[in-house]
């Protein structure tokens, strides 16, 4: 038998243990809230699932993270843009290797292998700043050519924070917040470019936005008439604002920055490697975000 199987603590005794310590009470309440919420969303009530959920809730507890921080989630170890661009280089490398394996001339093979070597070297270099992926150009193309069918995938490419594997949300284990951020970006672009079908596509019939409501929203957008510079700031803000809800993020910011919106502002000014899209904004665009 393990210690947990031998030792049992009743609810009343547990309350007596933690009530004299505000810190213990806060830690236990946070854990209990997360555990109950996770169990309600669980597909089954199996013991194995409960054990896994309990372990996850313990590790995402703020008190646990202070005592046992995950090195991969510490701000100074996060390099989102380089990770994302590195994955794209690796993907291109695999495509070139497939081309080589299908049969090309020796000269072409040598050129491809040399290019792969150069790409790998650039990924390993810590002195090379990540390049702007071109969000402004993408928004310009959308303005002139309309919303592409690949918009959700394009956002992953042009907004590193939204990458489905190496983005900021995934680093801090916020897959649901990432999905909400992508949905928000698509919705605002659909609204600005008058795409009612895209905006309401995911909505169920009983709660679908009515055409007259859509027209009211469109009138507001027409009054504001946002330019490309403002739209880029909006997309970046929608992409990163959910990071302020992360307990791992909040545990690393100063005590006066513990509110979600302040935590986001702190990363924008101090921890830009966590939100690299901010680096590629102008001072005017950053002011738009701070004033939002």
N, C-alpha and C positions, 0 to 999 in steps of 0.2 A: 504494500500500500504506500501511496505517496503521502506527504504531509497534508496536502489539500484534502485527501480522502479521509484522513484521521481527524483533522481539526475542523470543527464546524463552528460558525458564529451566527447567532440569531440576528434578526433585523434590529431588535431593540439593543442588543449588545453592540452591534456595529455602530448604531447611532450614538451610543454612549462613548464609544472610542473616538469618534471624529468630531463630536460637537464642541469639545474644549479647544479645538485647533481650527481657526478660520482657514488656514492653508489646506489642511486635510479635508475640511468640509467642502471647500471650493473644488479641490481635485476630485473628490468622490462624486460630487454632483455633476461635474463636467463629464466624467466617465459614464455615470449612470444615464445621463441624457443622451449621449452618443450611442450607448449600447442599446437602449430601448428603441431609439430611432432607427438604428441599423437592423435590429431584429424585426421591426415592423415591415421593413422593406425586403427582408430576406425571403427567398423563394420557399424555404422549408424551415421547420423548427427543429431540425436534427441536432443532436448534441454536438456533432463534429462542426456544423456550421456555427453554432453558438460559441464554441471554443475559439474558432478562427476569428469571429467577429469580436469577441472579448479581447483577444490578443491585439487586433488591429486598433481597437478603441483605446487600449492602454498606450500603445505606441504613438498615437496621434494626440494624446493628452498633453497639454502645455507643460505641465510639471515634469512629465517624463522626458519631453524634448529638451527641457532645460538641463536635466541631469545627464541625458544620453543623446546629444545632438547627432543627427545623421550627417556625416561629412559631405555627402553628395548634395545635401540641401542647404549647406551654408552659403551665404551670399558670395563670399570670395571664391568659392569653388564652382560657381555657376557661370557658364559661358554659353548662353542660349544661341546666339547668332552663329557662332563658330560651329557648334554642334549641328545646327540645322544645315548650314552650308556644307559642312563635312559630309553629312548624310547624302546631300545632293551630289557631291563629287563622287562618293562611293557608288551611288546609283548609276551615274554616267560611266564610271569605270566598269561596272558590271555589264552595261550595254555594249561598251567597246569590246570587252572580252568576248561577249557573245558574237559580235561581228567578226572578231579574229577567228573564233572557233568555227565559224561558218565558211571560212576560207577567203583570205585576202592576200594580196601580194606581200612578200617579205618586207618590202620598203614600207608599205602601209602599216604592217604589223609593228615594225620598229618605231614608226612615228607614233602610233597609238600607245605602245608601251612606254615610250619616253614621256608622252603627255600624262599618262597615269602616274608615272614617277614624280613628275613636276607637281601634279595635283596633290599627291600624298605628302610631299614635302611642305606644301603651303598649308595643309591642315595641321601638321605637327608644329609649325612655327608659331610661337606665342607672341612674336613681335608684329605680326601682320594683323591689322585691324580688319574686322569683318566688313564686307562691302554692303552698301545699301542695296537691298534686293529690288527696289524700284516700285514701292507702293504708289508713289505719286504718278508714275507712268501708267500703272495699272488702272488707277482711278480716272486718268485722262482718257484711256482707251474705252473704259466703261461709259464715260460721258459722251463719247462720240459714236460708239458702236453698240451701246446697250449692254445689259447684263448677260454674261456668257453662261452656258449650261454648267461650266466647270467652276463657277464662282467659289463654292465652298473649298475646293481643292486649291484654287488660286490664292485664297486667303492664307492657306498654310505656307505657300511659297513666299508671299510678299509680306506677311506679318509673322516673324519667327515665333512670337509668343503663342501662336495658335497651332503650331505644328503638332500633329497627332502623336508623335513619339518623343521629340526632344524639346517641345515648347515649354514655356514657363509654367503653364498650368499642369503639364504632365510631370515636370520636375517636382512640384509640390503636391502631386497626387490629387489633382482637382479636375478629373476628366469631365465631371458634370458641369463645372463652371466653364471649362473650355467649350463644351457644346453650346452652352448658353451664350457665350461670347460670339461664337461663329454665327449663331442664329440672330443675335442682335445686329451684327455687322451686315448680314444679308438683308435683314428687315429694313434697316435705315437706308441702304442703297436702293432697295426696291421702292421705298417710299419716295425718295428723292427723284428716282427715274420713272415714277408712275407705272410700276409693275404690280398691279393688284393681284395677279395670279400667283406671282412669286411670294408676295407678302402673306397671302392667305392659304397658300398651298398646304402647310402643315396643320392648319386649323380644322378641327372637327366641325361638321355642319351645324350643330346646335349653338356653337360659340363663334362661328365664323363672322368676321368683321363685315358689317353691312356696307353696301356701296355708298350710301349717304354718309356713313361715318368716315369712309375712305376719302370722300371728297372734302370733308371738313379737315382731315389731316393734310390733304394736298393743298388746301388753301393756306394753312399755316406755313407749310414749306415754301409756298410761293411768296408769302410775305417776307420770310427770312432770306430766301434766295441764296443759299450757301454756295461759296465758290470752292474750287478744288483744294485750296489751302485749308479751308475750314473743314472740308470733308475728310481730308487726311487726318487731321487732329481728332475728329470725331471717331473715326475707325480705330485709331490707336487707343483712344480712351476706352472705347467699348471692349477692346481686346484685353486690356490690362486691369480694368477696375475690379474684376472679380478676384484678383490675387489678394486683395486686402482682406478677404474672408479666411485665408489660409492661416491655421494656427501656427504652422512652421514659420510663415512670414512674420506674423505678429510677435512671435517669441524672439525675433532677432532685431526688432526696431526699438528705438528709445521709448521710455515709458510714456512720454507725451505724444507718441505717434501710434498708440495702440488701436485707435479707431480705424476701421477699414479705409476710409477715404484719406486719412492722414498717412497711413502706411503706404498707400499708393503714391502720394506726393513725395514721401521720403525716398522711395525707390527711384522715382523720376529724377531726383536731385542728387542722390548719393550712390545708389546701387543700380547704375544704368545698365550694367551687364545682365541684370535680371530682366529688364524691359528695354532691349536694344532699339526698338522702333522709336523710342523717344530721342535717341541720339541723332536720328536722321530728320528730325523736325527742326524748323526754324524757331528762333526765340519767340516770334509772334504766335506760332502754333502752340508752343509750350504754355504761353500765357493764356491762350484759349482754354487749354486743358485745366490749368490752375484755377481759372475763373468759373469753370463749369460746376 
